[in-house]
């Protein structure tokens, strides 16, 4: 497993904008990739009964996102969600529900003035933080 992930600036911005579009509720979605590069963002509706502090992706939208990835020659490369009021570290629920080793888990925190975006990989039954490289341009 790699200790860094490359995230293009426009994708980083889309993740942050998605989180900021719903500052009081968790947002979520998927990231498609090709050849080790994250290439697309697929926002998915959060249908959890308590979206202020949990997320549950719409199954229909997940299927549609996976279909779009397949049509574009992408694979599932990442899962993302936001934390409106806590830091960008995995919660106990995030760890308990994580099921995709090798997929990048991004968390966007809106708890402070500036959004904080962090990335993790599932390593056994815990997350390991991965450095995010954002190339200029």
N, C-alpha and C positions, 0 to 999 in steps of 0.2 A: 504494500500500500504506500502511496506517495504521501509526503509530508507537506505538500503544497498543492493548491488548486489555482488554475488560471481563470479569472473571471473578467470578461471584457467590460469596459466602463459602461457601455449602454445597458448591459444586462444587470450590472450592479445597480445602476440608477433605476431600472424598472422594478427591481426587488424593493428598493427603498420607497419608491413612489407607491407601490402596491400597499406596503405597510402603512404609509402615511395617509392613504385613502380611507383607512378605517382605524383611526388611532385608539379607539376604545375597545376594539375586538380583534382577536387574532385573525390574521389572513393566512392563506396557505396556497401551495401550488407545487408544480413539478418543473424540473429542468431537464431538457433534452440535450444530448451531446453526441459528438462524432469524434473519433480518433483522439480521445482524451481531452477535448475542448468543449466547454459548455457553450451551446449555440442558441438555445431557445428557452423562453420562459412561458409556462402554461399556468396562468392563474386558475385556481379551482375554488369553488364556493365552500365556505366553512358552514357545515350544517349541524354543528354541535349545539346542544341545548343551552350550553353556557359558553358562548363564544368569547366572553370577556377574558377567560383564562384557560380555554382548551380549544383544540381544533379537531374536526372530523371532516375529511374531504368527501365531497359529493361523489358517490360511486359512478354515476353516469358521466360526470365531467372528467373523472379520472380515466375512464375507458376512452372517452373522446380524445383526451390528451395523448394517451398511449397510442391510439390509432394515428393521430397526426404525426407523432414521433416516427412511427413505423413507416408512414408514407414519405417522410423526409429523410429516411435512412438514419435516424437518430436512435439512441438507446436512452433509457432512464439513467440520468447522470446525477440528479439531485432532487431533494425534497426541501421545501422551505416553508417557514411559518414565522410569525412575529410574536413578540412578547411586548404588549403595550405598556406594562408597568414594572417589569423586572428585567434584569440583565440578559444578555445574549448567551446564556449558558443553558444547557439542557436541564429541564425539570425532571423530577422523578417520573412523571407521566410520559414525558418525551422518551426517556430511557426505556421505560416498561413497554411502550408501544412500538419502538423502533424494530424494524424487521428486515432491513435491506443492507447487509454488509457490502462494502464496496461502493455504496451510493453516498454522495456528499449530502450532509444535512446542514442547511443554512438556517440561522436564527437571526432575525432582525429585531433589535431592542429599540423601543421608543421611550425608554425610561428617563433618558437625559435629554438635554437640548439638541445634541447631535445624534442621529441614528447610529447604532453600532451593529455592524454586520459581521458575524463570525461563522466559521465552518467547522464541521466535525465529521469524523468517520466512526462508524460503529466498530468497536474492537472487543469482541466477545460480548459481555453484557454491560459495557460502558462505552462512553464516547471519548475520543481522542481529538483534541483541537488540531486543525490543519491551517497552515498559513494561507491567506488569500493573496494572490498576486494579481494586481490590477494594472495591466500594461497601459501606458499612455497612448492616446490616439485612438 
